[in-house]
């Protein structure tokens, strides 16, 4: 509170100087005050809008424009090809598989990480020893760069020499000959396991935070009514943190659609394109093959899918929360 | 407070068992990396899951005496600092009128930032690469990566800051106004100091995102301007036979993010919750 009272005081030296001008402004409030205010607004908002225009809006627009041309990355864009790039992208099995991989990750995240994260949050939402430390530890993988986590897992998953294979075969579980990341049927599932390791902490942390907001009285009342632990969780705790759960699903969905780093490090999209995502597809098209038209079309498709899912989710699911707030 | 209901009850053995398992799975890979860095490649080949015997320090000292490692660290730090400064300053400047002024295009301008949330960097990555390297000639520079990163950090910054600034008491502004302060003066001397907690939160988020970023630096930076994640990735492919060296390099690269996280834990957590509520 000291800062609150100190702040006006700090303006005092300047105030003495500007007092005369201010008197004029107070009496002459009206047009000149309005104009001044408009100037201030423009001044304040311009840097942010300029950055957004230059580095977000313009590149997105260029990606969309690129998608209608046959362009190799230099010279003017002149060879308009209509929708041909879209036809090629959507007809390219590598891309349609990539879209499918993104959707598999989207749904697997919700199907696996949500129940797992919820179960852990409910279990840990008690007075156990070292709860703070536990929460910190669970969150550690989330803080690490995806690349750094990916490099460590890449070592763990090495075929033959990696720790995981040694551990699994020592308890008699058969391991694939090409390693987990080298076997097309297992590679995507393996990437998903690593992603779950990396991102489960965020789910647990958000759910735990939501659970802290549930008033104790509700639990006590339910307990007095003879509800079991499971009933209390199912009927009280989970419904009350439903808004948090819905937002987590949204974040997870958007993240899964943009997946790039982990795949690029663990498999590079391979083996035999078994783990490509939309982002790895458009990056390899744009940078390694200079196929900018194709990369542009893939960008637009990626954006449209994400946008459609975000709007649909907002309209169907999240609307309930904003309504409840109002 | 002495007796809480079941939901807050003490944990039984089962809860501790689950907690222990979670800790093991979570920290296992991190500890494997850290301990592996203290072993030789021969030790790792003989028994990948074993403990260092004897402890070897040369892997770590090699990384620390590697000038490229320090160059990557410097680049990562500089880029993250520029990104954070630009995003927080431009963000709070934009959020201020959006929170406290009444004007015609207020909601449309705010909508620009909300819609910005829906544009992942991946969508614009190829044109960004062309824009930065060819049009702006900022390839292989700190600013070339930091400016686009700041732009992509702006939507979440503005969306978190606006409600915070809107909640500041109006009386302070009016009092300052009577004392003759200008709007700009009020912004610098009252709004900014009072919104420090929120600024720290969005700042930490922008910093961590930049520090961990991979895709944009991958396309824009080469050679001596590479950041730590790029350095780690390249080191691990270049010296793939030297597992112990890779593990030591990776472990050291983890430390700054972990230290920052531990120091700023509260802000990161509250920022993420704020993002969720917003």
HADDOCK unambig.tbl for C-alpha pairs under 7 A between the chains (distance, minus, plus):
assign (segid A and resid 7 and name CA) (segid B and resid 189 and name CA) 6.35 0.50 0.50
assign (segid A and resid 7 and name CA) (segid B and resid 190 and name CA) 5.72 0.50 0.50
assign (segid A and resid 8 and name CA) (segid B and resid 176 and name CA) 5.63 0.50 0.50
assign (segid A and resid 11 and name CA) (segid B and resid 181 and name CA) 6.56 0.50 0.50
assign (segid A and resid 15 and name CA) (segid B and resid 179 and name CA) 5.81 0.50 0.50
assign (segid A and resid 15 and name CA) (segid B and resid 180 and name CA) 4.91 0.50 0.50
assign (segid A and resid 15 and name CA) (segid B and resid 181 and name CA) 5.82 0.50 0.50
assign (segid A and resid 18 and name CA) (segid B and resid 180 and name CA) 6.20 0.50 0.50
assign (segid A and resid 19 and name CA) (segid B and resid 180 and name CA) 5.45 0.50 0.50
assign (segid A and resid 22 and name CA) (segid B and resid 180 and name CA) 5.70 0.50 0.50
assign (segid A and resid 41 and name CA) (segid B and resid 97 and name CA) 6.03 0.50 0.50
assign (segid A and resid 44 and name CA) (segid B and resid 93 and name CA) 4.98 0.50 0.50
assign (segid A and resid 44 and name CA) (segid B and resid 94 and name CA) 5.45 0.50 0.50
assign (segid A and resid 45 and name CA) (segid B and resid 93 and name CA) 6.32 0.50 0.50
assign (segid A and resid 45 and name CA) (segid B and resid 94 and name CA) 4.34 0.50 0.50
assign (segid A and resid 47 and name CA) (segid B and resid 90 and name CA) 5.73 0.50 0.50
assign (segid A and resid 48 and name CA) (segid B and resid 90 and name CA) 5.01 0.50 0.50
assign (segid A and resid 48 and name CA) (segid B and resid 91 and name CA) 6.25 0.50 0.50
assign (segid A and resid 48 and name CA) (segid B and resid 94 and name CA) 6.26 0.50 0.50
assign (segid A and resid 51 and name CA) (segid B and resid 151 and name CA) 5.32 0.50 0.50
assign (segid A and resid 52 and name CA) (segid B and resid 151 and name CA) 5.30 0.50 0.50
assign (segid A and resid 55 and name CA) (segid B and resid 128 and name CA) 6.90 0.50 0.50
assign (segid A and resid 55 and name CA) (segid B and resid 148 and name CA) 5.22 0.50 0.50
assign (segid A and resid 55 and name CA) (segid B and resid 151 and name CA) 6.15 0.50 0.50
assign (segid A and resid 56 and name CA) (segid B and resid 151 and name CA) 6.76 0.50 0.50
assign (segid A and resid 56 and name CA) (segid B and resid 152 and name CA) 6.88 0.50 0.50
assign (segid A and resid 59 and name CA) (segid B and resid 124 and name CA) 5.18 0.50 0.50
assign (segid A and resid 59 and name CA) (segid B and resid 127 and name CA) 4.99 0.50 0.50
assign (segid A and resid 59 and name CA) (segid B and resid 128 and name CA) 5.56 0.50 0.50
assign (segid A and resid 60 and name CA) (segid B and resid 123 and name CA) 6.72 0.50 0.50
assign (segid A and resid 60 and name CA) (segid B and resid 124 and name CA) 4.91 0.50 0.50
assign (segid A and resid 62 and name CA) (segid B and resid 127 and name CA) 6.08 0.50 0.50
assign (segid A and resid 63 and name CA) (segid B and resid 124 and name CA) 6.26 0.50 0.50
assign (segid A and resid 63 and name CA) (segid B and resid 127 and name CA) 5.96 0.50 0.50
assign (segid A and resid 123 and name CA) (segid B and resid 15 and name CA) 6.40 0.50 0.50
assign (segid A and resid 125 and name CA) (segid B and resid 8 and name CA) 6.27 0.50 0.50
assign (segid A and resid 126 and name CA) (segid B and resid 7 and name CA) 6.43 0.50 0.50
assign (segid A and resid 126 and name CA) (segid B and resid 8 and name CA) 4.20 0.50 0.50
assign (segid A and resid 126 and name CA) (segid B and resid 9 and name CA) 5.34 0.50 0.50
assign (segid A and resid 126 and name CA) (segid B and resid 10 and name CA) 5.75 0.50 0.50
assign (segid A and resid 126 and name CA) (segid B and resid 11 and name CA) 6.38 0.50 0.50
assign (segid A and resid 127 and name CA) (segid B and resid 8 and name CA) 5.93 0.50 0.50
assign (segid A and resid 127 and name CA) (segid B and resid 9 and name CA) 6.02 0.50 0.50
assign (segid A and resid 127 and name CA) (segid B and resid 10 and name CA) 4.93 0.50 0.50
assign (segid A and resid 127 and name CA) (segid B and resid 11 and name CA) 6.70 0.50 0.50
assign (segid A and resid 128 and name CA) (segid B and resid 10 and name CA) 5.66 0.50 0.50
assign (segid A and resid 128 and name CA) (segid B and resid 11 and name CA) 5.44 0.50 0.50
assign (segid A and resid 137 and name CA) (segid B and resid 23 and name CA) 6.75 0.50 0.50
assign (segid A and resid 138 and name CA) (segid B and resid 23 and name CA) 6.87 0.50 0.50
assign (segid A and resid 138 and name CA) (segid B and resid 26 and name CA) 6.36 0.50 0.50
assign (segid A and resid 143 and name CA) (segid B and resid 257 and name CA) 6.70 0.50 0.50
assign (segid A and resid 143 and name CA) (segid B and resid 258 and name CA) 6.98 0.50 0.50
assign (segid A and resid 143 and name CA) (segid B and resid 261 and name CA) 6.92 0.50 0.50
assign (segid A and resid 144 and name CA) (segid B and resid 254 and name CA) 6.51 0.50 0.50
assign (segid A and resid 144 and name CA) (segid B and resid 257 and name CA) 6.42 0.50 0.50
assign (segid A and resid 145 and name CA) (segid B and resid 212 and name CA) 4.42 0.50 0.50
assign (segid A and resid 147 and name CA) (segid B and resid 229 and name CA) 5.96 0.50 0.50
assign (segid A and resid 147 and name CA) (segid B and resid 233 and name CA) 6.82 0.50 0.50
assign (segid A and resid 148 and name CA) (segid B and resid 229 and name CA) 6.45 0.50 0.50
assign (segid A and resid 148 and name CA) (segid B and resid 232 and name CA) 6.87 0.50 0.50
assign (segid A and resid 148 and name CA) (segid B and resid 250 and name CA) 6.25 0.50 0.50
assign (segid A and resid 151 and name CA) (segid B and resid 233 and name CA) 6.80 0.50 0.50
assign (segid A and resid 152 and name CA) (segid B and resid 29 and name CA) 6.75 0.50 0.50
assign (segid A and resid 152 and name CA) (segid B and resid 33 and name CA) 6.42 0.50 0.50
assign (segid A and resid 161 and name CA) (segid B and resid 45 and name CA) 6.61 0.50 0.50
assign (segid A and resid 162 and name CA) (segid B and resid 48 and name CA) 6.64 0.50 0.50
assign (segid A and resid 163 and name CA) (segid B and resid 48 and name CA) 5.23 0.50 0.50
assign (segid A and resid 163 and name CA) (segid B and resid 49 and name CA) 5.74 0.50 0.50
assign (segid A and resid 197 and name CA) (segid B and resid 26 and name CA) 6.88 0.50 0.50
assign (segid A and resid 206 and name CA) (segid B and resid 273 and name CA) 6.72 0.50 0.50
assign (segid A and resid 219 and name CA) (segid B and resid 5 and name CA) 5.64 0.50 0.50
assign (segid A and resid 219 and name CA) (segid B and resid 7 and name CA) 6.49 0.50 0.50
assign (segid A and resid 220 and name CA) (segid B and resid 5 and name CA) 4.98 0.50 0.50
assign (segid A and resid 223 and name CA) (segid B and resid 5 and name CA) 6.71 0.50 0.50
assign (segid A and resid 229 and name CA) (segid B and resid 6 and name CA) 6.12 0.50 0.50
assign (segid A and resid 229 and name CA) (segid B and resid 7 and name CA) 6.68 0.50 0.50
assign (segid A and resid 244 and name CA) (segid B and resid 276 and name CA) 6.95 0.50 0.50
assign (segid A and resid 247 and name CA) (segid B and resid 276 and name CA) 6.10 0.50 0.50
assign (segid A and resid 258 and name CA) (segid B and resid 120 and name CA) 6.96 0.50 0.50
assign (segid A and resid 258 and name CA) (segid B and resid 122 and name CA) 6.76 0.50 0.50
assign (segid A and resid 261 and name CA) (segid B and resid 214 and name CA) 6.51 0.50 0.50
assign (segid A and resid 261 and name CA) (segid B and resid 215 and name CA) 6.75 0.50 0.50
assign (segid A and resid 279 and name CA) (segid B and resid 122 and name CA) 6.10 0.50 0.50
assign (segid A and resid 286 and name CA) (segid B and resid 126 and name CA) 6.18 0.50 0.50
assign (segid A and resid 299 and name CA) (segid B and resid 123 and name CA) 4.74 0.50 0.50
assign (segid A and resid 302 and name CA) (segid B and resid 123 and name CA) 6.78 0.50 0.50
assign (segid A and resid 303 and name CA) (segid B and resid 123 and name CA) 6.25 0.50 0.50
assign (segid A and resid 307 and name CA) (segid B and resid 118 and name CA) 6.62 0.50 0.50
